Amino acid sequence: MTKTILITGSTDGIGLETAKALSSAGHNILLHGRSAHKLAAAKATLEAIPDHGSVETYVADLSDMAAVAALATAVTALHKRIDVLINNAGVFAVSDVRTADGLDIRFAVNTIAPYLLTRRLLPLLEKSARVVNLSSAAQSPVDWDALAGHANLSDSAAYGQSKLALTMWSRSLAQELSSDGPIMVAVNPGSFLGTKMVREAYGSQGNDVGIGVEILVRASLSEEFADASGLYFDNDSGRFSRPHPDALDPQKCDELMHRVDAILQNLSTR
């Protein structure tokens, strides 16, 4: 069955490669990126694939929560159903860590934007739909002040905390929605894959991106993930695994959800 799949951050790296793999199987792909030029190039790449599905493009800066809300509105205007949402977009090292709203851009893009996008798209995500959140093996306890943009962190600290926060809300939202919501999983696609992020952060070519593509395709489509809502898959070990203990702590997860909701309410995006 042909699926409609939205992939954030899909103009290069693992996002684009996953889009290519899914498009080659005939699925309809909604590409997202910050650059209209890069999106046009990505669209042309997919449309050159034999037997590809339809391809749409959406421009949005995920560091801007108003733009995230507008992205959800644009998708909703054209679609009554989304079968798979892959929250892939992420940042690690940037020249300016503050967004226009005063947030740490690592938390804004890696944690808060995918939460807001998922929330806004829930009416399009049926019980059988899937939300695949790209987590990481790098997970460290969340500094609440940093989450709110009131503390400065190193690139690695902010990245690890933002990815744990993403993993935490993945589990909490899955539990909140229970059997009424889509299947929601957090996936570490593999450490040090050869993406632009890894090359820029570590000066390394990294491991084969195909390692991550393969697990994202499985998470999106395979029966293996049909009953995995709220779980964490660690592709370094090749199995469902326990995330950082904070992601299994109901009180800490509830606190995270409360604080993210408060941030969004303050930004008047909900």
HELIX and SHEET records of a PDB file:
HELIX    1   1 GLY A   13  SER A   24  1                                  12    
HELIX    2   2 ALA A   36  GLU A   47  1                                  12    
HELIX    3   3 MET A   65  LEU A   78  1                                  14    
HELIX    4   4 ILE A  105  PHE A  107  1                                   3    
HELIX    5   5 ALA A  108  ILE A  112  3                                   5    
HELIX    6   6 ALA A  113  LEU A  121  1                                   9    
HELIX    7   7 LEU A  122  LEU A  124  5                                   3    
HELIX    8   8 TRP A  144  LEU A  147  1                                   4    
HELIX    9   9 ASP A  155  LEU A  177  1                                  23    
HELIX   10  10 SER A  178  ASP A  180  5                                   3    
HELIX   11  11 LYS A  196  TYR A  202  1                                   7    
HELIX   12  12 GLY A  210  LEU A  221  1                                  12    
HELIX   13  13 GLU A  223  PHE A  225  5                                   3    
HELIX   14  14 PRO A  245  LEU A  248  5                                   4    
HELIX   15  15 PRO A  250  ASN A  266  1                                  17    
SHEET    1   A 8 VAL A  55  VAL A  59  0                                        
SHEET    2   A 8 ASN A  28  GLY A  33  1                                        
SHEET    3   A 8 THR A   4  ILE A   7  1                                        
SHEET    4   A 8 VAL A  84  ASN A  87  1                                        
SHEET    5   A 8 ARG A 130  LEU A 134  1                                        
SHEET    6   A 8 ILE A 183  ASN A 188  1                                        
SHEET    7   A 8 TYR A 232  ASP A 234  1                                        
SHEET    8   A 8 ARG A 239  SER A 241 -1                                        
END                                                                             
